[in-house]
Amino acid sequence: MDFREKIGELLKKQGIQGDIVLEVPPQPELGDFAFPCFPLAKQFKKAPNAIAADLVLKIGKVDFLEKVVATGPYVNFFVDKPKRTEAVLRDITKRKDTFGSHPIGKGKTIVIDYSQPNVGKPLGIHHLGSTVIGHSLANIHKFLGYNVVGVNYIGDWGTQFGVLLSAYAKWGDEKKLQADPVNYLLSLYVKYSAEEEKDPALHEEAKAWFKRLEDGDPHATKLWTMFRDYNLSTFKRVYKRLEIEFDSFNGEAFVRDKMGPIIDDVKKKGISEEDQGMLIVRMEGDLPPCILRKSDEASTYALRDLAAIKYRFDTYKPDKVLYVVAQQQTLHFIQVFAVAKKLGFDNDKLEHISFGMMRLPDGKMSTRKGKIIFMEDVLDRAVEDVAKIIQDKNPELKDKARVAEQVGIGAVFFAYLMNDRIKDFEFSWDRMLDFEGDTGPYVQYTHARACSVLRKAKEEVSVDANLSVLNAKSEYELVTMLERFPDIVASVLHDYKPHILSQYLLRLSHQFNEFYHDCPIITAENDELRKARLLLCDCARQALQNGLGLLGIASPQEM
Ligand code: ARG
């Protein structure tokens, strides 16, 4: 039990009911934890200051507390420092890679729908958000004992295939397709979109092609398969580089033969209507209706998502399905989840984890207009820049190429994940290629610095070092920072915000560096102190590694 819980127990024994919220006082002079008494005034019919004073008397002397004092309406707890240090560091040395985890998800299954690029378009930097948020949420759920099914619900069906097929029928060239499938299909898409503006008939032709595809026309199917296969292999190349693995690539096409039962069911339950040839489900309030089938019978994105919900519920029996998808699709998910509910699915299990828009300094990204930045280009540039810095500063480094890859990718991931996902993200090369200050490489560098101390010490870290000698302020603050790690990890899942962990890792890095500058480790005054500091250094290294790992970022030992 950690100190927070122990104090909670103490307060419960004094008759405090409900959730006990402990604050961390703004100044260390006020103790380690503070319990505010304002909310109790009603229950005890007393002024908060008097309640605080009373509680202090009643609590009396406790073995794990140095002292308990009332400061105005607060009860301030000063924990026994050596005991706390001992508890935190022993926990880390015992748990190692699993430090910070607790099996709160045991027996629960969670499906995470993330990354989801569209076939026919490249993996762009605007896919970074869904990819890294989804990946870190998957990692954290696994770490906390959940059974995770990571689904890359790729966009491999829908009217845009009508565009590609129609464009290919007009101008297609298989040699060009083979040579560079993604760019070639993108160029067809862009060209068609431009022509379509001049000649609206092209719009109808594209619709007709998608209809042929949905009806199982062999020629359309053959071309579609070819587009999909070529594209998927390039997507997979990028995921491999990012070291992201999915449990399933079942995308929109996978459910194309599973839509019938949904249509039958909405009709049977009487929740749909025909409207100008379309099949729709009306929403409550002034929300626009959810369209399940267009007037030419073509299926919609919404219908496919409903079929996917049924498949996921039947197959995985999930406790939760998370959709990590940009904010622009909020209405879509409101509609789909509402129809799912009408169909009898427990839609409390469905959650849209939305994130802000990725913009360019001069406005919106647009595949249609060819205004897009390729994910691979960003990765290449980040890695190249890091390689140059390594060449400059540490040319003797072993495994240079691999470290450059890890740090370059770490910079890109962290630049995104350090922000609250709700906010829009303005893409700039400077932001992606920043390796100093509060960045991923700074955290990675701090980890490598800890590794370097441990290497240079040329002695095993002794797990039973006497920790009572760790009395410096920066040592104790590092310990309390480490103590928070498990709570931080769990709190990411309260509202699915990985930036809570990223921001914590920055604070932990600052704290480690303060300790590193204040307290000589290898050259500590005596053996006892050196051993204790080495252990503390090793614990910080472990927490940084665990935290970066949860964000999908590698922790090289040297850089
Ligand atoms: N492929 C879609 C897009 O690029 C996102 C898919 C999101 N997932 C879902 N189940 N609808 O817009």
Residues whose N, C-alpha, C, O or C-beta is under 5 A from the ligand:
A	BS01	LIG	D113 Q116 P117 N118 Y153 I154 G155 D305 V325
